[in-house]
Amino acid sequence: MPVNFFADWPADTASESFQDLLCVPGLRIERIVSHGQASPPGFWYDQDWDEWVLVLRGEAVLRLEGEAAPRTLAPGDHCWLPRACRHRVERTAPDGPTIWLAVHHKAAPGCGA
């Protein structure tokens, strides 16, 4: 039975929602739903795996360490975040959900090597 990517949004908008769609050794695909969330002040993601993100709905602003300006992602925009690329979410749309598709490659947590 097919499962719709845009169905079953979490009712709680106070926190981000992370749902694994596929998890096999070396690869994890997840749906992220944000409602105005951002990385905590001073926090940077510094991952041991590659990540590709695609915004399907809403908007997000990503900051990658070493870049002069943040990247604004609108629906259809995507970004490659190689392993050890320090990055943070500056903001997501405050007036509706921001829906992300994230693909984690190699040693993605929870999926084995």
N, CA and C of each residue as an Amber inpcrd file, in Angstrom:
protein
   339
   0.8440000  -1.1750000   0.0000000   0.0000000   0.0000000   0.0000000
   0.8930000   1.2440000   0.0000000   0.6760000   2.1840000  -0.8950000
   1.4960000   3.3930000  -0.9340000   1.2530000   4.2680000   0.2980000
   2.3020000   4.9590000   0.6990000   2.2330000   5.9000000   1.8080000
   2.5350000   7.2840000   1.2450000   1.6870000   8.2620000   1.5520000
   1.8570000   9.6040000   1.0290000   2.8230000  10.4080000   1.8960000
   3.8320000  10.9670000   1.2710000   4.8520000  11.7560000   1.9580000
   4.2410000  12.9350000   2.7120000   3.1700000  13.5200000   2.1870000
   2.5610000  14.7180000   2.7670000   1.4350000  14.4040000   3.7460000
   1.2220000  13.1450000   4.0700000   0.1520000  12.7600000   4.9990000
   0.6900000  12.6320000   6.4160000  -0.2240000  12.6770000   7.3600000
   0.0810000  12.4100000   8.7700000   1.1050000  13.3570000   9.3750000
   0.8480000  14.6670000   9.2620000   1.7160000  15.6400000   9.9130000
   1.5820000  15.5090000  11.4210000   2.6360000  15.7310000  12.1460000
   2.5320000  15.7020000  13.6070000   1.6820000  16.8780000  14.0990000
   0.8930000  16.6340000  15.1290000   0.0340000  17.6860000  15.6770000
   0.8320000  18.7000000  16.4950000   1.9290000  18.2760000  17.0980000
   2.7530000  19.1350000  17.9380000   3.6500000  20.0040000  17.0610000
   3.4130000  21.3070000  17.0610000   4.2330000  22.2110000  16.2580000
   5.3240000  22.8820000  17.0970000   5.3840000  22.5480000  18.3950000
   6.3820000  23.1560000  19.2700000   7.7740000  22.5800000  19.0370000
   7.8450000  21.4170000  18.4080000   9.1510000  20.8150000  18.1370000
   9.1680000  20.2640000  16.7200000  10.3710000  20.0720000  16.2130000
  10.5170000  19.4830000  14.8840000  10.1700000  18.0060000  14.9410000
   9.7210000  17.4790000  13.8020000   9.4010000  16.0590000  13.6880000
  10.3900000  15.4260000  12.7180000  10.9450000  14.2790000  13.1050000
  11.8760000  13.5240000  12.2790000  11.3000000  12.1260000  12.1070000
  11.0860000  11.7180000  10.8460000  10.5290000  10.3920000  10.5820000
  11.3820000   9.6900000   9.5330000  11.9450000   8.5300000   9.9140000
  12.6910000   7.7270000   8.9500000  11.7230000   7.1250000   7.9400000
  12.0270000   7.3110000   6.6650000  11.2350000   6.7250000   5.5880000
  11.8900000   5.4520000   5.0650000  13.2170000   5.4300000   5.0960000
  13.9920000   4.2810000   4.6660000  15.2870000   4.2870000   5.4560000
  15.6410000   3.1310000   5.9800000  16.8810000   3.0240000   6.7390000
  17.5000000   1.6710000   6.4360000  18.5910000   1.6920000   5.6790000
  19.3330000   0.4850000   5.3280000  20.8040000   0.7850000   5.5700000
  21.6400000  -0.2270000   5.6920000  23.0620000   0.0470000   5.9450000
  23.6420000   1.0620000   4.9560000  24.1780000   2.1350000   5.5100000
  24.8190000   3.1630000   4.6990000  23.9100000   4.2350000   4.1450000
  22.5920000   4.1260000   4.3700000  21.6570000   5.0970000   3.7940000
  20.4460000   5.2570000   4.6970000  20.1230000   6.5240000   4.9910000
  18.8950000   6.8170000   5.7310000  18.2050000   7.9800000   5.0530000
  16.9080000   7.8320000   4.7840000  16.1010000   8.8900000   4.1870000
  15.0360000   9.2610000   5.2100000  14.9180000  10.5580000   5.4830000
  13.9570000  10.9880000   6.4940000  13.1590000  12.1930000   6.0370000
  11.9800000  12.3170000   6.6350000  11.1330000  13.4950000   6.4580000
  11.2910000  14.3270000   7.7270000  11.5440000  15.6120000   7.5470000
  11.6490000  16.5410000   8.6690000  10.5550000  17.5910000   8.4810000
   9.8210000  17.8540000   9.5440000   8.7970000  18.8950000   9.5250000
   9.1650000  19.9190000  10.5930000   9.3990000  21.1520000  10.1560000
   9.7750000  22.2480000  11.0550000   8.6530000  23.2790000  11.0750000
   8.4970000  23.9210000  12.2090000   7.4840000  24.9770000  12.3780000
   8.1360000  26.1850000  13.0280000   9.0130000  26.8560000  12.2930000
   9.6910000  28.0330000  12.8240000  10.9030000  27.7130000  13.6790000
  11.3120000  26.4500000  13.7540000  12.4670000  26.0930000  14.5640000
  13.7760000  26.5330000  13.9000000  14.8010000  26.6440000  14.7320000
  16.1490000  26.9800000  14.2850000  17.1280000  26.2650000  15.2060000
  18.3810000  26.1780000  14.7870000  19.4120000  25.6210000  15.6530000
  19.5870000  26.5460000  16.8590000  19.8820000  25.9810000  18.0220000
  20.1310000  26.8300000  19.2010000  21.2960000  27.7860000  18.9440000
  21.2940000  28.9480000  19.5880000  22.4000000  29.8940000  19.4040000
  23.7480000  29.2270000  19.6860000  24.6890000  29.4230000  18.7610000
  26.0270000  28.8770000  18.9170000  26.1830000  27.4100000  18.5600000
  25.0760000  26.7120000  18.2520000  25.1420000  25.2850000  17.9250000
  25.4250000  25.0910000  16.4440000  26.3310000  24.1650000  16.1360000
  26.6400000  23.7990000  14.7540000  26.5520000  22.2860000  14.6210000
  25.8850000  21.8160000  13.5690000  25.9460000  20.3930000  13.2280000
  27.3380000  20.1190000  12.6680000  27.9470000  19.0160000  13.0770000
  29.2600000  18.5910000  12.5900000  29.1930000  17.0690000  12.5020000
  28.6620000  16.5730000  11.4120000  28.2830000  15.1670000  11.2720000
  29.3960000  14.3220000  10.6780000  29.3680000  13.0390000  11.0200000
  30.3230000  12.0730000  10.4810000  29.8010000  11.3960000   9.2160000
  28.7890000  11.9530000   8.5800000  28.2040000  11.3800000   7.3740000
  27.7990000  12.5200000   6.4380000  27.6170000  12.1840000   5.1660000
  27.1490000  13.1380000   4.1670000  25.6350000  13.2740000   4.2790000
  25.1360000  14.4720000   3.9680000  23.6890000  14.7020000   3.9880000
  23.3010000  15.5910000   2.8140000  22.2070000  15.2270000   2.1860000
  21.6100000  16.0490000   1.1200000  20.2160000  16.4070000   1.5980000
  19.8730000  17.6940000   1.5670000  18.5450000  18.1320000   1.9970000
  17.8430000  18.8520000   0.8570000  16.5240000  18.6480000   0.8110000
  15.6520000  19.2590000  -0.1870000  14.4600000  19.8410000   0.5480000
  14.1540000  21.1140000   0.3020000  12.9610000  21.7290000   0.8760000
  11.8180000  21.5280000  -0.1140000  10.7460000  20.9060000   0.3640000
   9.5830000  20.6410000  -0.4760000   8.4470000  21.6360000  -0.2310000
   8.4030000  22.1950000   0.9510000   7.3660000  23.1710000   1.2990000
   7.9500000  24.1000000   2.3550000   7.5490000  25.3560000   2.3260000
   8.0400000  26.3150000   3.3090000   9.3470000  26.9420000   2.8750000
  10.1590000  27.2980000   3.8550000  11.4270000  27.9690000   3.5840000
  12.3780000  27.7100000   4.7400000  13.6640000  27.6780000   4.4570000
  14.6860000  27.5080000   5.4870000  15.9030000  28.3420000   5.1150000
  16.6060000  28.7690000   6.1350000  17.8620000  29.4900000   5.9340000
  18.9510000  28.6810000   6.6200000  19.9190000  28.2190000   5.8140000
  21.0530000  27.4510000   6.3200000  22.3020000  28.3130000   6.3090000
  23.1110000  28.1630000   7.3280000  24.4230000  28.8040000   7.3380000
  25.4720000  27.7050000   7.3540000  26.4050000  27.7680000   6.4010000
  27.5240000  26.8350000   6.3420000  28.7650000  27.5870000   6.7960000
  29.5000000  26.9870000   7.7030000  30.6940000  27.6310000   8.2360000
  31.6430000  27.9880000   7.0980000  32.1680000  29.1880000   7.1380000
  33.1300000  29.6360000   6.1330000  32.4990000  30.3590000   4.9540000
  31.1800000  30.3090000   4.8110000  30.5190000  31.0420000   3.7290000
  30.1240000  32.4270000   4.2330000  30.2520000  33.4240000   3.3680000
  29.9950000  34.8140000   3.7560000  28.5280000  35.0770000   4.0770000
  27.6300000  34.3860000   3.3840000  26.2030000  34.6460000   3.5710000
  25.4560000  33.3260000   3.7370000  24.3500000  33.3720000   4.4560000
  23.5380000  32.1540000   4.5830000  22.8400000  31.8170000   3.2680000
  22.3810000  30.5760000   3.1590000  21.6610000  30.1110000   1.9750000
  20.1670000  30.0290000   2.3060000  19.3490000  30.7060000   1.5270000
  17.8990000  30.6110000   1.6890000  17.3840000  29.5480000   0.7470000
  16.6890000  28.5570000   1.3050000  16.1340000  27.4600000   0.5160000
  14.6200000  27.5890000   0.4580000  14.0900000  27.6630000  -0.7530000
  12.6520000  27.6990000  -1.0160000  12.2540000  26.3320000  -1.5750000
  10.9600000  26.0800000  -1.7710000  10.5560000  24.7870000  -2.3210000
  11.3060000  24.4540000  -3.6140000  11.8770000  23.2640000  -3.6350000
  12.6500000  22.8000000  -4.7880000  14.1400000  23.0080000  -4.6420000
  14.5650000  23.8650000  -3.7160000  15.9940000  24.1050000  -3.5100000
  16.5880000  22.9850000  -2.6680000  17.8200000  22.6140000  -2.9940000
  18.4800000  21.5520000  -2.2510000  19.9250000  21.9390000  -1.9710000
  20.5280000  21.2180000  -1.0230000  21.8800000  21.5510000  -0.5750000
  22.6030000  20.2760000  -0.1780000  23.8580000  20.1370000  -0.5990000
  24.7180000  19.0150000  -0.2340000  25.5690000  19.4450000   0.9570000
  25.5680000  18.6270000   1.9960000  26.3430000  18.8940000   3.2030000
  27.3050000  17.7290000   3.4130000  28.5210000  17.8400000   2.9060000
  29.4590000  16.7260000   3.0450000  29.8510000  16.5070000   4.5080000
  30.3130000  15.3190000   4.7790000  30.7780000  14.9660000   6.1170000
  31.6820000  16.0640000   6.6740000  31.4710000  16.4080000   7.9260000
  32.2670000  17.4060000   8.6430000  32.0430000  18.8410000   8.1630000
  31.0450000  19.0730000   7.3430000  30.6810000  20.4370000   6.9450000
  29.8390000  21.0280000   8.0830000  30.4430000  21.9280000   8.8410000
  29.6950000  22.5280000   9.9580000  28.6120000  23.4460000   9.4010000
  27.3910000  23.2240000   9.8900000  26.2560000  23.9850000   9.3920000
  25.2130000  24.1300000  10.4920000  24.3110000  25.0630000  10.2850000
  23.2360000  25.3000000  11.2460000  22.0020000  25.8190000  10.5060000
  20.8550000  25.6360000  11.1120000  19.6090000  26.1650000  10.5680000
  19.3740000  27.5100000  11.2410000  19.4490000  28.5760000  10.4680000
  19.2320000  29.9200000  11.0190000  17.7530000  30.1570000  11.3130000
  16.8870000  29.6610000  10.4330000  15.4410000  29.7940000  10.6650000
  14.6830000  28.9290000   9.6760000  13.4350000  28.6370000  10.0240000
  12.4920000  28.0130000   9.1070000  11.2300000  28.8660000   9.1200000
  10.3590000  28.6490000   8.1690000   9.1600000  29.4760000   8.0180000
   8.3420000  29.4790000   9.3150000   8.0010000  30.6730000   9.8230000
   7.2360000  30.7460000  11.0680000   5.7300000  30.6080000  10.8730000
   5.2670000  30.7460000   9.6350000   3.8220000  30.8110000   9.3830000
   3.2420000  29.5450000   8.7580000   3.9600000  28.4640000   8.8150000
   3.4940000  27.1950000   8.2620000   4.6290000  26.1990000   8.2920000
   4.3410000  24.9610000   7.9630000   5.4000000  23.9540000   8.0420000
   6.4610000  24.1160000   6.9480000   7.6860000  23.8190000   7.3160000
   8.7650000  23.6270000   6.3510000   8.9850000  22.1260000   6.2870000
   8.8320000  21.5630000   5.0980000   8.9340000  20.1260000   4.9040000
  10.2330000  19.8360000   4.1610000  11.0700000  19.0300000   4.7890000
  12.3740000  18.6680000   4.2480000  12.3910000  17.1920000   3.8740000
  13.1650000  16.8670000   2.8600000  13.5610000  15.4890000   2.5880000
  15.0680000  15.4660000   2.8090000  15.5320000  14.6010000   3.7110000
  16.9580000  14.5170000   4.0200000  17.4560000  13.1170000   3.6990000
  18.5760000  13.0510000   2.9950000  19.2010000  11.7820000   2.6470000
  20.5810000  11.7700000   3.2950000  20.7890000  10.7940000   4.1890000
  22.0510000  10.6400000   4.9060000  22.7960000   9.4620000   4.2900000
  24.0690000   9.6720000   3.9500000  24.8600000   8.6750000   3.2550000
  26.0250000   8.1780000   4.1040000  26.2730000   6.8930000   4.0320000
  27.3380000   6.2010000   4.7850000  27.0130000   6.2620000   6.2520000
  27.7550000   5.8230000   7.1060000  27.5890000   5.7410000   8.5460000
  26.4950000   6.6220000   9.1420000  25.3230000   6.6650000   8.5200000
  24.2110000   7.4220000   9.0760000  23.7670000   6.7700000  10.3740000
  23.4890000   7.5580000  11.3880000  23.1690000   6.9720000  12.6920000
  21.9510000   6.0700000  12.6230000  22.0290000   4.9590000  13.3200000
  20.8980000   4.0560000  13.4250000  20.7630000   3.0500000  12.3130000
  21.6260000   3.0750000  11.3100000  21.4620000   2.1930000  10.1520000
  22.6330000   1.2390000   9.9560000  23.6160000   1.2960000  10.7640000
  24.7880000   0.4290000  10.5740000  25.7640000   1.0220000   9.5760000
  26.8370000   0.3310000   9.3440000  27.8770000   0.8400000   8.4350000
  27.5690000   0.5320000   6.9950000
